[in-house]
Amino acid sequence: MFQLFVLGLLDAGLLILATLGFALVSRINKFLNITHAELIHIGALSTWYLSVAAHLNFVLAAVIAVVITATIGLALGALVFDPILKQPPEVLMI
């Protein structure tokens, strides 16, 4: 029973962290960035792959996954979202 309680707290903490990141990105950009969950997924899968399949230390795998995810996020921002944000508000509604 105690283990389920701790796992529930850990899951809730991860969801709260993701929600806070989503709210922060939305408030700063004034734009609903729907790729936030996908970037979290990319980070998690990168960490898993590097630690399990590539047999790296978990901390090193997590650091590399952060770099990978940040690079993909910056590329998405520069290639997709920045051009959209320069358009008139009618385009953002679409």
RATA-V22214 format. One record per backbone hydrogen bond with DSSP energy under -1.0 kcal/mol. NH is the residue of the N-H (numbers start at 1). CO is the residue of the C=O. Records with the same first field share a line. If there is no record, write none. Layout:
# RATA-V22214
NH: CO, CO
This chain:
# RATA-V22214
5: 1
6: 2
7: 3
8: 4
9: 5
10: 6
11: 7
12: 8
13: 9
14: 10
15: 11
16: 12
17: 13
18: 14
19: 15
20: 16
21: 17
22: 18
23: 19
24: 20
25: 21
26: 22
27: 23
28: 24
29: 25
30: 26
33: 31
39: 35
40: 36
41: 37
42: 38
43: 39
44: 40
45: 41
46: 42
47: 43
48: 44
49: 45
50: 46
51: 47
52: 48
54: 49
56: 50
61: 57
62: 58
63: 59
64: 60
65: 61
66: 62
67: 63
68: 64
69: 65
70: 66
71: 67
72: 68
73: 69
74: 70
75: 71
76: 72
77: 73
78: 74
79: 75
80: 76
81: 76
82: 77
84: 80
85: 81
87: 84
91: 88
92: 88
93: 89
